[in-house]
Amino acid sequence: MPKVLNVGGNSKKIPLPPFYAGWEHVLLDIDPRGNPDVVCDACTLDTLPGATYDSIYCSHNLEHYFHHEVQQVLSGFAHVLKPDGFAFIRVPDMHELMATVVERKLDIDDLLSVFSGGPCSNAPNCGPIDFNNDGLFPDTADIDNFLSVFSG
């Protein structure tokens, strides 16, 4: 059975995309309150056994890291992925976010939405992460493409 490592997924009550049906779901989170299988900061994935997972699923977690930590997290993804594994990464659509901010005439500190995890403002934690330097924020990506941006 293939294994997926859900990085920063908070709880197994939050469903994975349907194509992961039948996969072993291993939840990794820094917060033990969601009862993860692995309590770990994604910056330290290199301390886990290598080449263990067929896929990494990381939805709306990567943008919470500081810019200088992103390469470390992505290198950790590469470390725990099997050679033929893949990463499914979702990050915010900053174009859509900014269009909403303009449309609603919001200020940077205005409340945008309230989710079960708390409020979401327009002020990003560490700024938008534009991996391709082209203003586009990919919804999914291949780990090698991400790492090539950082390794030159």
Secondary structure, 3 states (H helix, E strand, C coil): CCEEEEECCCCCCCCCCHHHCCCEEEEEECCHHHCCCEECCHHHHHHCCCCCEEEEEEECCHHHCCHHHHHHHHHHHHHHEEEEEEEEEECCCHHHHHHHHHHCCCCCCCEEEEECCEEEECCCCCCCCCCCCCCCCCCCCCHHHHHHHHHC
